Amino acid sequence: QAMLNEFLGMLADQVVAHRGVVNKFLGDGVLAFFRNPDHAVDAVACAFDMVHGFDALKTGWDDKHNVKLKFLDLGVGISTEEVILGVVGSGRVWDFTAIGTGVNLASYLMEQAREGKRVLVDKVTFRAARDIIDGFEGPEEFELRKSGQTVAHPYERYTLRTRKGMPP
């Protein structure tokens, strides 16, 4: 639990440092949003700082544990698709959150951010943050569909490797 709290604390600190809002913790991750005019740039910069912060945490944890921690990794998914932001629910149970395709797309990208693909972004995010992105792969086409749906929507994603001015 101490490691999880340290990890979630680092994620939250990075979101706040990059002018974002932590909406909620989701298991071992966060749902955050960025609402300022440079939201895509801030979100991408935040993602790279999260990756570097995670690597530093992992090194410290590895020094304290006998178990090899190679299986631990961080995946970030970013979408700047429009969302509905506000209170949803009923009179007895409600939540302030973001909902919509942008949230689903970011969630999908986060789930796909594995095996060396640590930061995945949609096309609009990539184009808006291009000035701070150094190394990347893409575009890669994919289809977003919910389980059991026959209709899928085509999208493009980019794997971000390095940020300008940061070590790889």
C-alpha positions as CSV (number, residue, x, y, z in Angstrom):
1,Q,0.0,0.0,0.0
2,A,2.9,2.4,0.7
3,M,4.3,1.8,-2.8
4,L,0.8,2.4,-4.3
5,N,0.4,5.6,-2.4
6,E,3.8,6.8,-3.4
7,F,3.0,6.0,-7.0
8,L,-0.4,7.6,-7.0
9,G,1.0,10.6,-5.2
10,M,3.7,11.1,-7.9
11,L,1.0,10.8,-10.6
12,A,-1.2,13.4,-8.9
13,D,1.7,15.7,-8.2
14,Q,2.6,15.6,-11.9
15,V,-0.9,16.4,-13.0
16,V,-1.2,19.4,-10.7
17,A,2.3,20.6,-11.7
18,H,1.2,20.7,-15.3
19,R,-2.0,22.6,-14.6
20,G,-4.3,19.6,-14.7
21,V,-7.0,18.3,-12.4
22,V,-7.0,14.8,-10.9
23,N,-10.6,13.7,-11.2
24,K,-10.2,10.3,-9.5
25,F,-7.9,7.4,-8.7
26,L,-8.8,4.3,-10.7
27,G,-7.1,1.4,-9.1
28,D,-3.4,2.0,-9.9
29,G,-4.1,4.9,-12.2
30,V,-5.7,8.4,-12.4
31,L,-8.3,10.0,-14.6
32,A,-7.1,13.6,-15.1
33,F,-8.2,16.4,-17.3
34,F,-6.5,19.6,-18.6
35,R,-8.8,22.5,-19.5
36,N,-6.4,25.4,-20.3
37,P,-5.7,26.6,-23.9
38,D,-2.5,24.5,-24.1
39,H,-4.1,21.4,-22.6
40,A,-2.6,19.0,-25.1
41,V,0.9,20.3,-24.5
42,D,0.4,20.2,-20.8
43,A,-0.9,16.6,-20.9
44,V,1.9,15.3,-23.1
45,A,4.6,17.1,-20.9
46,C,2.8,15.6,-17.8
47,A,3.0,12.1,-19.4
48,F,6.7,12.3,-20.0
49,D,7.3,13.5,-16.5
50,M,5.1,10.7,-15.1
51,V,7.3,8.2,-17.0
52,H,10.5,9.7,-15.6
53,G,9.0,9.9,-12.1
54,F,7.9,6.3,-12.3
55,D,11.3,5.1,-13.4
56,A,12.9,6.9,-10.4
57,L,10.3,5.3,-8.0
58,K,10.9,1.9,-9.5
59,T,14.7,2.2,-9.0
60,G,14.1,3.1,-5.4
61,W,11.7,0.2,-4.9
62,D,14.1,-2.2,-6.6
63,D,16.8,-1.3,-4.0
64,K,14.4,-2.2,-1.2
65,H,12.9,-5.5,-2.4
66,N,14.3,-8.9,-3.3
67,V,11.5,-9.5,-5.8
68,K,12.5,-8.4,-9.3
69,L,10.2,-5.6,-10.4
70,K,10.6,-5.7,-14.1
71,F,6.9,-6.6,-14.5
72,L,6.0,-3.1,-13.2
73,D,5.5,-0.5,-15.9
74,L,3.5,2.7,-16.6
75,G,1.2,3.3,-19.6
76,V,-0.4,6.7,-20.4
77,G,-3.2,7.3,-22.8
78,I,-4.1,10.8,-23.9
79,S,-7.1,12.0,-25.9
80,T,-8.1,15.6,-26.5
81,E,-11.5,14.6,-27.9
82,E,-14.3,16.7,-26.4
83,V,-16.1,15.3,-23.3
84,I,-19.0,16.1,-21.1
85,L,-17.7,17.5,-17.8
86,G,-20.1,17.8,-14.9
87,V,-22.2,16.1,-12.3
88,V,-23.7,12.8,-13.4
89,G,-25.9,10.3,-11.5
90,S,-29.0,10.4,-9.5
91,G,-30.3,12.2,-6.4
92,R,-28.7,9.7,-4.1
93,V,-25.5,8.9,-5.8
94,W,-23.6,11.3,-8.1
95,D,-20.1,12.1,-9.2
96,F,-18.4,15.0,-10.8
97,T,-16.5,13.5,-13.8
98,A,-15.8,13.5,-17.5
99,I,-17.7,11.2,-19.8
100,G,-17.8,10.6,-23.5
101,T,-15.8,9.3,-26.4
102,G,-12.6,11.2,-25.3
103,V,-12.6,9.3,-22.0
104,N,-13.2,6.0,-23.7
105,L,-10.4,6.7,-26.2
106,A,-7.9,7.7,-23.5
107,S,-8.8,4.6,-21.6
108,Y,-8.3,2.4,-24.6
109,L,-4.9,4.1,-25.4
110,M,-3.8,3.6,-21.8
111,E,-4.7,-0.1,-21.9
112,Q,-2.7,-0.4,-25.2
113,A,0.3,1.4,-23.7
114,R,2.3,-1.8,-23.0
115,E,5.5,-3.5,-24.1
116,G,7.6,-0.4,-24.7
117,K,4.7,1.8,-25.8
118,R,4.4,3.9,-22.7
119,V,2.7,7.1,-24.0
120,L,0.0,6.8,-26.6
121,V,-1.9,9.8,-27.9
122,D,-4.7,10.4,-30.5
123,K,-4.1,12.3,-33.7
124,V,-5.5,15.6,-32.5
125,T,-3.3,15.5,-29.3
126,F,-0.2,14.6,-31.4
127,R,-0.8,17.6,-33.8
128,A,-1.4,20.0,-30.9
129,A,1.7,19.0,-29.0
130,R,4.0,18.3,-31.9
131,D,6.3,21.2,-31.0
132,I,7.5,19.4,-27.8
133,I,7.6,15.9,-29.2
134,D,11.0,14.7,-30.4
135,G,10.8,10.9,-31.1
136,F,7.6,9.1,-32.0
137,E,6.1,6.3,-34.1
138,G,3.0,6.6,-36.1
139,P,0.4,7.2,-37.2
140,E,-1.0,3.7,-36.6
141,E,-4.6,3.1,-37.5
142,F,-6.9,1.3,-35.0
143,E,-10.6,0.8,-34.4
144,L,-12.4,1.7,-31.2
145,R,-15.3,-0.4,-30.4
146,K,-16.9,-1.6,-27.2
147,S,-17.1,-5.2,-26.4
148,G,-19.8,-6.9,-28.4
149,Q,-20.3,-4.0,-30.7
150,T,-20.2,-4.6,-34.5
151,V,-19.7,-0.9,-35.4
152,A,-16.2,0.4,-34.9
153,H,-14.8,3.8,-35.4
154,P,-11.4,4.3,-37.1
155,Y,-8.8,6.4,-35.3
156,E,-5.0,7.1,-35.5
157,R,-2.6,6.9,-32.6
158,Y,1.0,7.8,-32.1
159,T,3.5,6.3,-29.7
160,L,5.5,9.1,-28.2
161,R,9.2,8.2,-27.4
162,T,10.9,11.4,-26.4
163,R,10.2,15.0,-25.5
164,K,12.4,17.8,-26.8
165,G,14.9,18.8,-24.2
166,M,14.6,15.6,-22.1
167,P,16.9,12.6,-22.0
168,P,15.4,9.5,-23.6
